[in-house]
């Protein structure tokens, strides 16, 4: 699990640096799934999988403007998990989700429909 999480974060970081934006949504999905697996909580994994399937479209929103921040967040969350700091990981994940929520809201508010 450790190697997979570290590898996914590194792939995302490199994709950001090289502006291979088309690779990032799948890497974001993989990152979030690995975080759920790292919890060891099967119920959380199932619940998060359902949520991710419903919101994965949002991983593509405003991606160019969130490249660096998103993968910096992912790296910090992964470090907290791998260092055995669940409270720090939860705090960082909550902040990360809040940033994504603000992007979703901003994009939704701009939609003329």
Secondary structure by P-SEA (a helix, b strand, c coil): caaaaaaaaaaaaaaaaaccccccaaaaaaaaaaaaaaaccaaaaaaaaaaaaaccccccccccccaaaaaaaaaaaaaaaaaccaaaaaaaaaaaaaaaaaaaaaaaaaccc
